[in-house]
Amino acid sequence: MRLLVLGGTRFVGRHVVDAAVRRGHDVATFTRGLSGHPPDGVLALHGDRDDPPSLAAALSGAAARGWRPDVVVDTSCQTRAAAEQAAGALADVRAYALVSSLNAYRAWPPGPVPSDAEATWPEDGDGVEPDAYGPVKAHAERVLTAAVRGPVLLARAGLIAGPHDDVGRVAWWLRRLARGGRVVVPGSGAMEQQVALVDARDLADWLVRGVEEGWSGGVNATSTAGTTTLGRLLRTCADVAGGDAELVEVPEEHLLAAGVEPWVHLPYWLPRDVAVTAWDVATPRARETGLVQRTVCETVADTWAWLQAAGDGQELRADRPAPGLPQDLERELLASAGSLR
Ligand SMILES: NC(=O)c1ccc[n+]([C@@H]2O[C@H](COP(=O)([O-])OP(=O)(O)OC[C@H]3O[C@@H](n4cnc5c(N)ncnc54)[C@H](OP(=O)(O)O)[C@@H]3O)[C@@H](O)[C@H]2O)c1
């Protein structure tokens, strides 16, 4: 099939391109051309998803050369305009898979998410910020489902990890743990908290199968709750990165009082009132449709191998805060952790 990836040159999209090529599809990407190029043999179309005529113009240029998409995997939808432009230009495709997010659910976080069919953010009303991430994803789901003639798969991803991750959360832990010494990790039971990751390569394979087979509707596209815990993830990072790191658990109250930002300063850490339900996400359709859950160990080891090969030059996404604990804050926390002993 002719498979168009909207996106395709950074993280998840790059793996979608690889999976689609491996599965024998004739692939094109649509990007601005700022983040690099797809591999040889993939048609690179260019334009800006936020500039209304540009997707249609790129598609008519491709059509003039005999290339028209049969199916679409959309990894780059981040704005209302992007969704609307795609809905207008790609309404005739045979199947469409949108990478959405658990944030499309009005009640997540903190969750729980007991099914694949919980209420998503409405268009307006109390508490709706139209341009916030969750409401934008919910809007994109609605607009594309209404417009596209073929089945539309709404892949509500949670935490995506793996090589080429440009959010950099696992990468930060790996690098910090490789430096060794005393390393602040969250205490107060946080290390026993479950987390649910999906490897971008497994998600990518599954998205391509989704458009091949014409799956539709919402799917919580993550691993089964309880597959791993924050502690197991961090200990795996420490083992993989080597070094002599000593994990120092600092109680939640101390972290919050010192100004440690959950999720950002200590990636994947959520305070217990949110963590208790955030990864309690039911994934019945993901399991029925065979979304693979490779081991966290494999994801972490492959991410480390990629970081080693890439050196220090990877660019992080500009639209997310850079993850990691500032060194002065780490020193302060370690000093007070020492005095608590
Ligand atoms: N990371 C997570 O844990 C997580 C969790 C849940 C959901 N998600 C979702 O997963 C998806 C995966 O994103 P990804 O970054 O890995 O995808 P990607 O397709 O690998 O990278 C983003 C692509 O979009 C292109 N792009 C960016 N802005 C554009 C614009 N205005 N017009 C045209 N192309 C544009 C970029 O190329 P150029 O820069 O060259 O344009 C790049 O190829 C996202 O939709 C995200 O919301 C992520």
The ligand as a Tripos MOL2 file, in Angstrom:
@<TRIPOS>MOLECULE
LIG
   48    52     1     0     0
SMALL
NO_CHARGES

@<TRIPOS>ATOM
      1 N1          6.5450   10.9000   23.9160 N.am      1 LIG1
      2 C1          5.5120   10.4440   24.6120 C.2       1 LIG1
      3 O1          5.6820    9.8740   25.7030 O.2       1 LIG1
      4 C2          4.0970   10.5990   24.0440 C.ar      1 LIG1
      5 C3          3.0300   10.1500   24.7950 C.ar      1 LIG1
      6 C4          1.7420   10.1840   24.2460 C.ar      1 LIG1
      7 C5          1.5500   10.6650   22.9710 C.ar      1 LIG1
      8 N2          2.5970   11.1380   22.2620 N.ar      1 LIG1
      9 C6          2.3650   11.5920   20.8930 C.3       1 LIG1
     10 O2          3.1800   10.8050   20.0520 O.3       1 LIG1
     11 C7          3.3700   11.4830   18.8120 C.3       1 LIG1
     12 C8          4.7620   11.1620   18.4000 C.3       1 LIG1
     13 O3          5.5580   12.2850   18.0990 O.3       1 LIG1
     14 P1          7.0200   12.1790   17.5070 P.3       1 LIG1
     15 O4          7.6380   13.5140   17.7450 O.co2     1 LIG1
     16 O5          7.6920   11.0000   18.0320 O.co2     1 LIG1
     17 O6          6.6860   12.0030   15.9560 O.3       1 LIG1
     18 P2          7.6720   12.0870   14.7060 P.3       1 LIG1
     19 O7          6.8070   11.9600   13.5140 O.co2     1 LIG1
     20 O8          8.8150   11.1470   14.8440 O.co2     1 LIG1
     21 O9          8.2700   13.5780   14.8190 O.3       1 LIG1
     22 C9          7.4880   14.7230   14.6350 C.3       1 LIG1
     23 C10         7.4820   15.0410   13.1410 C.3       1 LIG1
     24 O10         6.5970   16.0490   12.8080 O.3       1 LIG1
     25 C11         7.2260   16.9690   11.9320 C.3       1 LIG1
     26 N3          6.5930   18.2600   12.2010 N.ar      1 LIG1
     27 C12         6.6520   18.9660   13.3550 C.ar      1 LIG1
     28 N4          5.9130   20.0880   13.2410 N.ar      1 LIG1
     29 C13         5.4030   20.0890   11.9680 C.ar      1 LIG1
     30 C14         4.5690   20.9930   11.2410 C.ar      1 LIG1
     31 N5          4.1130   22.1310   11.7800 N.pl3     1 LIG1
     32 N6          4.2310   20.6690    9.9750 N.ar      1 LIG1
     33 C15         4.6990   19.5220    9.3990 C.ar      1 LIG1
     34 N7          5.4780   18.6250   10.0420 N.ar      1 LIG1
     35 C16         5.8280   18.9080   11.3120 C.ar      1 LIG1
     36 C17         8.7030   16.9120   12.2860 C.3       1 LIG1
     37 O11         9.5370   17.2310   11.1880 O.3       1 LIG1
     38 P3          9.9630   18.7630   10.9090 P.3       1 LIG1
     39 O12        10.4840   19.3100   12.2070 O.co2     1 LIG1
     40 O13        11.0180   18.6230    9.8670 O.co2     1 LIG1
     41 O14         8.7480   19.4520   10.4450 O.co2     1 LIG1
     42 C18         8.8580   15.4190   12.6290 C.3       1 LIG1
     43 O15         9.0950   14.6230   11.4860 O.3       1 LIG1
     44 C19         2.9700   12.9120   19.0380 C.3       1 LIG1
     45 O16         1.7250   13.1400   18.3990 O.3       1 LIG1
     46 C20         2.7770   13.0170   20.5560 C.3       1 LIG1
     47 O17         1.7610   13.9270   20.9070 O.3       1 LIG1
     48 C21         3.8770   11.1010   22.7640 C.ar      1 LIG1
@<TRIPOS>BOND
     1     1     2 1
     2     2     3 2
     3     2     4 1
     4     4     5 ar
     5     4    48 ar
     6     5     6 ar
     7     6     7 ar
     8     7     8 ar
     9     8     9 1
    10     8    48 ar
    11     9    10 1
    12     9    46 1
    13    10    11 1
    14    11    12 1
    15    11    44 1
    16    12    13 1
    17    13    14 1
    18    14    15 2
    19    14    16 1
    20    14    17 1
    21    17    18 1
    22    18    19 2
    23    18    20 1
    24    18    21 1
    25    21    22 1
    26    22    23 1
    27    23    24 1
    28    23    42 1
    29    24    25 1
    30    25    26 1
    31    25    36 1
    32    26    27 ar
    33    26    35 ar
    34    27    28 ar
    35    28    29 ar
    36    29    30 ar
    37    29    35 ar
    38    30    31 1
    39    30    32 ar
    40    32    33 ar
    41    33    34 ar
    42    34    35 ar
    43    36    37 1
    44    36    42 1
    45    37    38 1
    46    38    39 2
    47    38    40 1
    48    38    41 1
    49    42    43 1
    50    44    45 1
    51    44    46 1
    52    46    47 1
@<TRIPOS>SUBSTRUCTURE
     1 LIG1         1 GROUP 0 **** ****
